[in-house]
Amino acid sequence: MKNWRVLNQNLNRFDEAEVKALLDEEIAGQRRSTFLKRLHQRYCTLRANRERAEIFSAAASMSGSQPPLPGPTTLSPSLDGQAVAQG
């Protein structure tokens, strides 16, 4: 990316791998802090979207299995003491 305008005009067109390559290239090359920050923001957004889709896909494929057991429903002794002290 030659300048900020070109970066912003094209960044949303790139997939996760392309943005990661641009980020790596910027780290190895000019190391412009504003470019690094923007590329990292976009990379994290794309990665989070992919990971979220993978999580939902895995959950959907397991929908026929038993749900996890609920956690304990009573307060721990230390929390009971705090509740009593607060009234």
C-alpha positions in Angstrom: 0.0 0.0 0.0 1.5 3.2 -1.1 -0.5 5.6 1.0 -3.4 5.9 3.4 -6.0 6.6 0.7 -5.1 3.5 -1.3 -5.2 1.4 1.9 -8.6 2.6 2.9 -10.1 2.3 -0.6 -9.0 -1.4 -0.9 -8.8 -2.8 2.6 -12.4 -4.1 2.8 -11.8 -6.1 -0.5 -9.1 -8.3 1.0 -9.7 -11.6 2.7 -8.0 -12.6 6.0 -4.9 -14.2 4.4 -4.4 -11.1 2.2 -4.7 -8.7 5.1 -2.3 -10.8 7.1 0.2 -10.8 4.2 -0.1 -7.0 4.0 0.4 -6.7 7.8 3.5 -8.9 7.6 4.8 -6.9 4.7 4.3 -3.6 6.6 6.1 -5.0 9.7 9.0 -6.1 7.5 9.0 -2.9 5.5 8.1 0.6 6.4 6.5 -0.1 9.9 4.1 2.9 9.7 2.2 2.8 13.0 -1.1 4.0 11.5 -0.9 1.4 8.8 0.0 -1.3 11.3 -2.9 -0.3 13.5 -5.4 -0.3 10.7 -4.2 -3.5 9.2 -4.3 -5.2 12.6 -7.8 -3.9 13.3 -9.1 -5.3 10.0 -7.2 -8.6 10.4 -8.7 -9.1 13.9 -12.2 -8.4 12.6 -11.8 -10.9 9.8 -10.3 -13.5 12.1 -13.0 -13.0 14.7 -15.7 -13.4 12.1 -14.1 -16.7 10.9 -13.7 -18.0 14.4 -17.2 -17.1 15.3 -18.5 -18.9 12.2 -16.5 -22.0 13.2 -17.8 -21.9 16.7 -21.4 -21.7 15.5 -20.9 -24.4 12.9 -19.4 -26.7 15.5 -22.3 -26.0 17.9 -24.9 -26.6 15.2 -23.3 -29.9 14.3 -23.5 -31.0 18.0 -27.1 -29.9 18.4 -28.2 -33.5 18.7 -26.0 -34.2 21.7 -26.8 -33.6 25.3 -26.4 -30.0 26.5 -23.8 -29.5 29.2 -24.8 -29.8 32.8 -25.6 -26.6 34.6 -23.1 -25.2 37.1 -23.6 -25.1 40.9 -26.6 -23.0 42.0 -25.6 -22.2 45.5 -23.3 -19.4 46.5 -19.8 -20.2 47.8 -19.3 -19.7 51.6 -17.4 -16.5 51.1 -20.2 -15.0 48.9 -22.8 -16.1 51.5 -21.0 -14.2 54.2 -20.9 -11.1 52.0 -24.6 -11.3 51.3 -25.4 -11.6 55.0 -23.2 -8.7 55.8 -24.9 -6.5 53.2 -28.3 -7.5 54.5 
